[in-house]
Amino acid sequence: MNNVVILTTRWDEALPHVAQNNEAQLKNSYFKDSITSGAKLFRHDNSAVSAEKVISAILAFPPIAEIKIVTETLEGRPLVETEAGRELDSQLTQLMDQHTNTINALCEEFKQARAAHDKEQQEEIKRLREDFQSQLDKAVNDRAVLAAAEVSYAAQGAEIGRHIPFVPGFIGAPIGGAIGGLADQRLKSKQRRRR
């Protein structure tokens, strides 16, 4: 949490005493555990000065020693073979099983509603079944995407660069993409050495 910023906004729009009361409530409720664990709370008043203050604080954060998924991908592991990827795959599999069981149960309920000639219940069950089928299809698709995912730091860097505050997207995207491209080259180089 030492590397987390909680940013409250719209200080330029609120009455000072109202904003300060709201901030105090948030500090003592929703944000309390995070702040106690080291997160920093900043105010943003929609000015360049307050934005620069936040960015400067973030840039001064101590580096995170090791992020396991980064280490694992730099070792050449596909995303699905990282610890995080395996956990996500497991959760998606469980979700698929739950949705399949729910759909099967709804099919049985539909048969009972049809036997009872309850049109209203049939329609409700049909709608629920379609909702769960849609969720099941999404989980199946997400699992397939995870299995096929290859990390492209260039694409991720370009996306991040496109959204840097106060930097036009047409400048940030190529810079972020170039930095990510260097990471991609480093990863490919490591993978070639391992072979």
PyRosetta script that sets phi, psi and omega in degrees:
from pyrosetta import init, pose_from_sequence

init()
pose = pose_from_sequence("MNNVVILTTRWDEALPHVAQNNEAQLKNSYFKDSITSGAKLFRHDNSAVSAEKVISAILAFPPIAEIKIVTETLEGRPLVETEAGRELDSQLTQLMDQHTNTINALCEEFKQARAAHDKEQQEEIKRLREDFQSQLDKAVNDRAVLAAAEVSYAAQGAEIGRHIPFVPGFIGAPIGGAIGGLADQRLKSKQRRRR")
pose.set_psi(1, -11.7)
pose.set_omega(1, 177.1)
pose.set_phi(2, -64.9)
pose.set_psi(2, -17.4)
pose.set_omega(2, 180.0)
pose.set_phi(3, -106.6)
pose.set_psi(3, 23.9)
pose.set_omega(3, -178.8)
pose.set_phi(4, -114.1)
pose.set_psi(4, 136.3)
pose.set_omega(4, 174.7)
pose.set_phi(5, -115.6)
pose.set_psi(5, 130.5)
pose.set_omega(5, 170.7)
pose.set_phi(6, -105.4)
pose.set_psi(6, 119.7)
pose.set_omega(6, -173.7)
pose.set_phi(7, -112.5)
pose.set_psi(7, 118.5)
pose.set_omega(7, 173.5)
pose.set_phi(8, -94.9)
pose.set_psi(8, 140.2)
pose.set_omega(8, -173.2)
pose.set_phi(9, -119.4)
pose.set_psi(9, 176.7)
pose.set_omega(9, 175.0)
pose.set_phi(10, 69.0)
pose.set_psi(10, 26.4)
pose.set_omega(10, 177.1)
pose.set_phi(11, -65.1)
pose.set_psi(11, -21.8)
pose.set_omega(11, 178.7)
pose.set_phi(12, -78.9)
pose.set_psi(12, -14.2)
pose.set_omega(12, -177.1)
pose.set_phi(13, -102.9)
pose.set_psi(13, -22.7)
pose.set_omega(13, -173.3)
pose.set_phi(14, -94.5)
pose.set_psi(14, 155.1)
pose.set_omega(14, 171.7)
pose.set_phi(15, -68.7)
pose.set_psi(15, 135.7)
pose.set_omega(15, -174.4)
pose.set_phi(16, -52.4)
pose.set_psi(16, -46.0)
pose.set_omega(16, -177.0)
pose.set_phi(17, -68.5)
pose.set_psi(17, -33.9)
pose.set_omega(17, 178.1)
pose.set_phi(18, -67.8)
pose.set_psi(18, -46.2)
pose.set_omega(18, -179.9)
pose.set_phi(19, -62.5)
pose.set_psi(19, -41.5)
pose.set_omega(19, 179.7)
pose.set_phi(20, -65.9)
pose.set_psi(20, -38.4)
pose.set_omega(20, 176.4)
pose.set_phi(21, -64.7)
pose.set_psi(21, -44.0)
pose.set_omega(21, 177.9)
pose.set_phi(22, -61.2)
pose.set_psi(22, -43.1)
pose.set_omega(22, 179.7)
pose.set_phi(23, -62.7)
pose.set_psi(23, -42.4)
pose.set_omega(23, 179.7)
pose.set_phi(24, -62.2)
pose.set_psi(24, -40.7)
pose.set_omega(24, 177.5)
pose.set_phi(25, -63.2)
pose.set_psi(25, -44.3)
pose.set_omega(25, 179.7)
pose.set_phi(26, -63.7)
pose.set_psi(26, -41.5)
pose.set_omega(26, 179.9)
pose.set_phi(27, -62.1)
pose.set_psi(27, -32.9)
pose.set_omega(27, -176.7)
pose.set_phi(28, -94.6)
pose.set_psi(28, 0.6)
pose.set_omega(28, 179.6)
pose.set_phi(29, -131.7)
pose.set_psi(29, -90.8)
pose.set_omega(29, -173.4)
pose.set_phi(30, -58.4)
pose.set_psi(30, -40.4)
pose.set_omega(30, -174.4)
pose.set_phi(31, -96.7)
pose.set_psi(31, -3.0)
pose.set_omega(31, -171.6)
pose.set_phi(32, -56.1)
pose.set_psi(32, -52.3)
pose.set_omega(32, -178.4)
pose.set_phi(33, -62.1)
pose.set_psi(33, -41.4)
pose.set_omega(33, -179.8)
pose.set_phi(34, -64.0)
pose.set_psi(34, -45.3)
pose.set_omega(34, -179.3)
pose.set_phi(35, -66.7)
pose.set_psi(35, -41.1)
pose.set_omega(35, 177.6)
pose.set_phi(36, -60.7)
pose.set_psi(36, -32.5)
pose.set_omega(36, -179.6)
pose.set_phi(37, -85.3)
pose.set_psi(37, 0.5)
pose.set_omega(37, 173.4)
pose.set_phi(38, 117.8)
pose.set_psi(38, -3.3)
pose.set_omega(38, 178.4)
pose.set_phi(39, -66.4)
pose.set_psi(39, 149.6)
pose.set_omega(39, -179.8)
pose.set_phi(40, -104.2)
pose.set_psi(40, 139.7)
pose.set_omega(40, 178.7)
pose.set_phi(41, -105.8)
pose.set_psi(41, 126.6)
pose.set_omega(41, 178.8)
pose.set_phi(42, -126.8)
pose.set_psi(42, 154.5)
pose.set_omega(42, 175.9)
pose.set_phi(43, -107.1)
pose.set_psi(43, 138.1)
pose.set_omega(43, 175.7)
pose.set_phi(44, -121.1)
pose.set_psi(44, 124.6)
pose.set_omega(44, -177.9)
pose.set_phi(45, -109.4)
pose.set_psi(45, 24.6)
pose.set_omega(45, 177.7)
pose.set_phi(46, 67.4)
pose.set_psi(46, 25.5)
pose.set_omega(46, 177.6)
pose.set_phi(47, -114.2)
pose.set_psi(47, 157.3)
pose.set_omega(47, 177.7)
pose.set_phi(48, -63.5)
pose.set_psi(48, -34.9)
pose.set_omega(48, -178.8)
pose.set_phi(49, -62.4)
pose.set_psi(49, -47.3)
pose.set_omega(49, -179.0)
pose.set_phi(50, -69.3)
pose.set_psi(50, -34.5)
pose.set_omega(50, 177.3)
pose.set_phi(51, -65.1)
pose.set_psi(51, -43.2)
pose.set_omega(51, 178.5)
pose.set_phi(52, -63.2)
pose.set_psi(52, -36.9)
pose.set_omega(52, 178.4)
pose.set_phi(53, -61.4)
pose.set_psi(53, -44.1)
pose.set_omega(53, 179.4)
pose.set_phi(54, -66.3)
pose.set_psi(54, -47.2)
pose.set_omega(54, -178.9)
pose.set_phi(55, -62.3)
pose.set_psi(55, -41.6)
pose.set_omega(55, 178.2)
pose.set_phi(56, -61.2)
pose.set_psi(56, -41.0)
pose.set_omega(56, 178.4)
pose.set_phi(57, -63.9)
pose.set_psi(57, -41.6)
pose.set_omega(57, 179.8)
pose.set_phi(58, -64.7)
pose.set_psi(58, -43.0)
pose.set_omega(58, -179.6)
pose.set_phi(59, -65.3)
pose.set_psi(59, -23.9)
pose.set_omega(59, -179.7)
pose.set_phi(60, -87.1)
pose.set_psi(60, -5.5)
pose.set_omega(60, 179.9)
pose.set_phi(61, -59.7)
pose.set_psi(61, 147.4)
pose.set_omega(61, 175.3)
pose.set_phi(62, -68.1)
pose.set_psi(62, 144.4)
pose.set_omega(62, 179.8)
pose.set_phi(63, -65.5)
pose.set_psi(63, 147.8)
pose.set_omega(63, 175.9)
pose.set_phi(64, -77.1)
pose.set_psi(64, 127.7)
pose.set_omega(64, -173.2)
pose.set_phi(65, -54.8)
pose.set_psi(65, -53.6)
pose.set_omega(65, -177.3)
pose.set_phi(66, -155.8)
pose.set_psi(66, 128.4)
pose.set_omega(66, 173.2)
pose.set_phi(67, -106.6)
pose.set_psi(67, 114.8)
pose.set_omega(67, -169.4)
pose.set_phi(68, -56.0)
pose.set_psi(68, -42.6)
pose.set_omega(68, -177.3)
pose.set_phi(69, -65.2)
pose.set_psi(69, -33.4)
pose.set_omega(69, 177.3)
pose.set_phi(70, -67.1)
pose.set_psi(70, -46.3)
pose.set_omega(70, 178.8)
pose.set_phi(71, -59.5)
pose.set_psi(71, -45.2)
pose.set_omega(71, -178.1)
pose.set_phi(72, -64.9)
pose.set_psi(72, -40.4)
pose.set_omega(72, 179.2)
pose.set_phi(73, -71.3)
pose.set_psi(73, -34.3)
pose.set_omega(73, 176.2)
pose.set_phi(74, -68.0)
pose.set_psi(74, -23.0)
pose.set_omega(74, 174.4)
pose.set_phi(75, -77.1)
pose.set_psi(75, -6.2)
pose.set_omega(75, 177.2)
pose.set_phi(76, 98.1)
pose.set_psi(76, 7.3)
pose.set_omega(76, 179.6)
pose.set_phi(77, -75.9)
pose.set_psi(77, 137.7)
pose.set_omega(77, 171.4)
pose.set_phi(78, -65.0)
pose.set_psi(78, 156.2)
pose.set_omega(78, -176.0)
pose.set_phi(79, -54.1)
pose.set_psi(79, -41.4)
pose.set_omega(79, -177.2)
pose.set_phi(80, -67.4)
pose.set_psi(80, -18.6)
pose.set_omega(80, -180.0)
pose.set_phi(81, -96.6)
pose.set_psi(81, 1.4)
pose.set_omega(81, 174.4)
pose.set_phi(82, -80.7)
pose.set_psi(82, 163.4)
pose.set_omega(82, 178.5)
pose.set_phi(83, -59.7)
pose.set_psi(83, -43.0)
pose.set_omega(83, 179.1)
pose.set_phi(84, -65.4)
pose.set_psi(84, -40.3)
pose.set_omega(84, 179.1)
pose.set_phi(85, -64.4)
pose.set_psi(85, -41.4)
pose.set_omega(85, 178.1)
pose.set_phi(86, -64.1)
pose.set_psi(86, -40.5)
pose.set_omega(86, 179.1)
pose.set_phi(87, -64.4)
pose.set_psi(87, -44.9)
pose.set_omega(87, 179.0)
pose.set_phi(88, -62.9)
pose.set_psi(88, -42.4)
pose.set_omega(88, 177.7)
pose.set_phi(89, -60.1)
pose.set_psi(89, -43.2)
pose.set_omega(89, 178.9)
pose.set_phi(90, -62.3)
pose.set_psi(90, -43.6)
pose.set_omega(90, 180.0)
pose.set_phi(91, -66.2)
pose.set_psi(91, -39.5)
pose.set_omega(91, 177.9)
pose.set_phi(92, -65.3)
pose.set_psi(92, -39.3)
pose.set_omega(92, 177.8)
pose.set_phi(93, -62.8)
pose.set_psi(93, -44.9)
pose.set_omega(93, 177.5)
pose.set_phi(94, -61.3)
pose.set_psi(94, -42.1)
pose.set_omega(94, 179.7)
pose.set_phi(95, -63.1)
pose.set_psi(95, -42.4)
pose.set_omega(95, 177.8)
pose.set_phi(96, -61.2)
pose.set_psi(96, -43.3)
pose.set_omega(96, 178.6)
pose.set_phi(97, -62.2)
pose.set_psi(97, -43.6)
pose.set_omega(97, 179.3)
pose.set_phi(98, -61.4)
pose.set_psi(98, -45.7)
pose.set_omega(98, -179.5)
pose.set_phi(99, -65.0)
pose.set_psi(99, -39.7)
pose.set_omega(99, 178.5)
pose.set_phi(100, -62.7)
pose.set_psi(100, -44.5)
pose.set_omega(100, 178.2)
pose.set_phi(101, -62.5)
pose.set_psi(101, -41.3)
pose.set_omega(101, 179.4)
pose.set_phi(102, -64.6)
pose.set_psi(102, -42.9)
pose.set_omega(102, 179.1)
pose.set_phi(103, -62.3)
pose.set_psi(103, -43.0)
pose.set_omega(103, 178.7)
pose.set_phi(104, -62.5)
pose.set_psi(104, -42.4)
pose.set_omega(104, 178.3)
pose.set_phi(105, -64.1)
pose.set_psi(105, -40.2)
pose.set_omega(105, 178.5)
pose.set_phi(106, -65.0)
pose.set_psi(106, -34.6)
pose.set_omega(106, 177.0)
pose.set_phi(107, -62.6)
pose.set_psi(107, -41.1)
pose.set_omega(107, 177.5)
pose.set_phi(108, -65.3)
pose.set_psi(108, -42.8)
pose.set_omega(108, 178.3)
pose.set_phi(109, -63.1)
pose.set_psi(109, -36.6)
pose.set_omega(109, 179.0)
pose.set_phi(110, -63.1)
pose.set_psi(110, -42.8)
pose.set_omega(110, 178.5)
pose.set_phi(111, -59.9)
pose.set_psi(111, -41.7)
pose.set_omega(111, 180.0)
pose.set_phi(112, -66.7)
pose.set_psi(112, -40.8)
pose.set_omega(112, 179.2)
pose.set_phi(113, -66.6)
pose.set_psi(113, -37.1)
pose.set_omega(113, 178.4)
pose.set_phi(114, -67.4)
pose.set_psi(114, -41.1)
pose.set_omega(114, 178.4)
pose.set_phi(115, -63.9)
pose.set_psi(115, -32.5)
pose.set_omega(115, 179.4)
pose.set_phi(116, -86.6)
pose.set_psi(116, 0.0)
pose.set_omega(116, -179.1)
pose.set_phi(117, 57.5)
pose.set_psi(117, 36.7)
pose.set_omega(117, 179.6)
pose.set_phi(118, -96.6)
pose.set_psi(118, 90.5)
pose.set_omega(118, -175.9)
pose.set_phi(119, -63.5)
pose.set_psi(119, -39.5)
pose.set_omega(119, -178.6)
pose.set_phi(120, -63.0)
pose.set_psi(120, -45.8)
pose.set_omega(120, 179.0)
pose.set_phi(121, -66.0)
pose.set_psi(121, -36.8)
pose.set_omega(121, 177.9)
pose.set_phi(122, -60.3)
pose.set_psi(122, -44.0)
pose.set_omega(122, 179.9)
pose.set_phi(123, -64.4)
pose.set_psi(123, -42.3)
pose.set_omega(123, 179.4)
pose.set_phi(124, -63.6)
pose.set_psi(124, -44.2)
pose.set_omega(124, 179.6)
pose.set_phi(125, -65.0)
pose.set_psi(125, -40.3)
pose.set_omega(125, 178.6)
pose.set_phi(126, -60.7)
pose.set_psi(126, -43.7)
pose.set_omega(126, 179.2)
pose.set_phi(127, -63.6)
pose.set_psi(127, -44.5)
pose.set_omega(127, 178.5)
pose.set_phi(128, -61.7)
pose.set_psi(128, -42.6)
pose.set_omega(128, -179.7)
pose.set_phi(129, -61.8)
pose.set_psi(129, -42.3)
pose.set_omega(129, 178.2)
pose.set_phi(130, -62.8)
pose.set_psi(130, -40.3)
pose.set_omega(130, 178.0)
pose.set_phi(131, -61.9)
pose.set_psi(131, -48.2)
pose.set_omega(131, -179.6)
pose.set_phi(132, -67.7)
pose.set_psi(132, -33.9)
pose.set_omega(132, 176.9)
pose.set_phi(133, -65.1)
pose.set_psi(133, -39.8)
pose.set_omega(133, 177.3)
pose.set_phi(134, -62.6)
pose.set_psi(134, -43.0)
pose.set_omega(134, 178.2)
pose.set_phi(135, -65.8)
pose.set_psi(135, -38.1)
pose.set_omega(135, 177.4)
pose.set_phi(136, -64.3)
pose.set_psi(136, -44.8)
pose.set_omega(136, 178.6)
pose.set_phi(137, -59.7)
pose.set_psi(137, -40.0)
pose.set_omega(137, 178.9)
pose.set_phi(138, -65.0)
pose.set_psi(138, -43.6)
pose.set_omega(138, 179.6)
pose.set_phi(139, -63.5)
pose.set_psi(139, -40.3)
pose.set_omega(139, 177.3)
pose.set_phi(140, -62.6)
pose.set_psi(140, -44.2)
pose.set_omega(140, 179.1)
pose.set_phi(141, -64.4)
pose.set_psi(141, -44.3)
pose.set_omega(141, 179.7)
pose.set_phi(142, -60.6)
pose.set_psi(142, -39.0)
pose.set_omega(142, 179.8)
pose.set_phi(143, -67.1)
pose.set_psi(143, -39.0)
pose.set_omega(143, 177.6)
pose.set_phi(144, -66.0)
pose.set_psi(144, -40.2)
pose.set_omega(144, 178.1)
pose.set_phi(145, -63.7)
pose.set_psi(145, -42.6)
pose.set_omega(145, 178.1)
pose.set_phi(146, -59.9)
pose.set_psi(146, -44.2)
pose.set_omega(146, -178.2)
pose.set_phi(147, -65.0)
pose.set_psi(147, -33.1)
pose.set_omega(147, -176.5)
pose.set_phi(148, -93.7)
pose.set_psi(148, -4.3)
pose.set_omega(148, -172.4)
pose.set_phi(149, -66.7)
pose.set_psi(149, 131.0)
pose.set_omega(149, 169.6)
pose.set_phi(150, -119.2)
pose.set_psi(150, 133.2)
pose.set_omega(150, -178.5)
pose.set_phi(151, -72.8)
pose.set_psi(151, 125.6)
pose.set_omega(151, 173.7)
pose.set_phi(152, -121.4)
pose.set_psi(152, 101.9)
pose.set_omega(152, -179.5)
pose.set_phi(153, -68.4)
pose.set_psi(153, -27.4)
pose.set_omega(153, 179.3)
pose.set_phi(154, -64.3)
pose.set_psi(154, -46.0)
pose.set_omega(154, 179.6)
pose.set_phi(155, -65.0)
pose.set_psi(155, -42.7)
pose.set_omega(155, 179.8)
pose.set_phi(156, -65.9)
pose.set_psi(156, -41.6)
pose.set_omega(156, 179.0)
pose.set_phi(157, -63.1)
pose.set_psi(157, -39.9)
pose.set_omega(157, 178.3)
pose.set_phi(158, -63.9)
pose.set_psi(158, -40.9)
pose.set_omega(158, 179.5)
pose.set_phi(159, -65.4)
pose.set_psi(159, -43.2)
pose.set_omega(159, 177.8)
pose.set_phi(160, -63.8)
pose.set_psi(160, -45.3)
pose.set_omega(160, -179.8)
pose.set_phi(161, -60.9)
pose.set_psi(161, -32.2)
pose.set_omega(161, -179.9)
pose.set_phi(162, -65.3)
pose.set_psi(162, -23.5)
pose.set_omega(162, -174.4)
pose.set_phi(163, -113.3)
pose.set_psi(163, 18.7)
pose.set_omega(163, 177.4)
pose.set_phi(164, -71.6)
pose.set_psi(164, 126.9)
pose.set_omega(164, -179.8)
pose.set_phi(165, -60.6)
pose.set_psi(165, 142.3)
pose.set_omega(165, 175.9)
pose.set_phi(166, 66.8)
pose.set_psi(166, 9.6)
pose.set_omega(166, 174.8)
pose.set_phi(167, -121.1)
pose.set_psi(167, 123.1)
pose.set_omega(167, 179.7)
pose.set_phi(168, -58.8)
pose.set_psi(168, 140.9)
pose.set_omega(168, -177.7)
pose.set_phi(169, -57.0)
pose.set_psi(169, -34.2)
pose.set_omega(169, -178.6)
pose.set_phi(170, -70.3)
pose.set_psi(170, -13.4)
pose.set_omega(170, 174.9)
pose.set_phi(171, -99.5)
pose.set_psi(171, -45.8)
pose.set_omega(171, -176.3)
pose.set_phi(172, -65.0)
pose.set_psi(172, -39.4)
pose.set_omega(172, -176.8)
pose.set_phi(173, -62.7)
pose.set_psi(173, -48.6)
pose.set_omega(173, 179.5)
pose.set_phi(174, -65.5)
pose.set_psi(174, -35.3)
pose.set_omega(174, 179.4)
pose.set_phi(175, -67.0)
pose.set_psi(175, -48.1)
pose.set_omega(175, 177.4)
pose.set_phi(176, -60.8)
pose.set_psi(176, -40.8)
pose.set_omega(176, 177.9)
pose.set_phi(177, -63.4)
pose.set_psi(177, -40.2)
pose.set_omega(177, 179.3)
pose.set_phi(178, -65.7)
pose.set_psi(178, -42.5)
pose.set_omega(178, 178.4)
pose.set_phi(179, -64.2)
pose.set_psi(179, -44.3)
pose.set_omega(179, 177.1)
pose.set_phi(180, -63.3)
pose.set_psi(180, -36.0)
pose.set_omega(180, 177.8)
pose.set_phi(181, -61.6)
pose.set_psi(181, -37.5)
pose.set_omega(181, 175.8)
pose.set_phi(182, -62.4)
pose.set_psi(182, -40.2)
pose.set_omega(182, 177.4)
pose.set_phi(183, -65.2)
pose.set_psi(183, -39.5)
pose.set_omega(183, 177.2)
pose.set_phi(184, -61.0)
pose.set_psi(184, -44.0)
pose.set_omega(184, 179.0)
pose.set_phi(185, -62.0)
pose.set_psi(185, -41.5)
pose.set_omega(185, 179.0)
pose.set_phi(186, -62.3)
pose.set_psi(186, -42.4)
pose.set_omega(186, 179.4)
pose.set_phi(187, -64.1)
pose.set_psi(187, -46.2)
pose.set_omega(187, -179.9)
pose.set_phi(188, -63.3)
pose.set_psi(188, -38.8)
pose.set_omega(188, 178.0)
pose.set_phi(189, -62.2)
pose.set_psi(189, -44.7)
pose.set_omega(189, 177.9)
pose.set_phi(190, -62.7)
pose.set_psi(190, -40.5)
pose.set_omega(190, -179.6)
pose.set_phi(191, -64.9)
pose.set_psi(191, -40.4)
pose.set_omega(191, 178.8)
pose.set_phi(192, -64.4)
pose.set_psi(192, -39.6)
pose.set_omega(192, 179.1)
pose.set_phi(193, -65.0)
pose.set_psi(193, -32.0)
pose.set_omega(193, -178.6)
pose.set_phi(194, -73.6)
pose.set_psi(194, -23.9)
pose.set_omega(194, -177.5)
pose.set_phi(195, -78.9)
pose.dump_pdb("model.pdb")
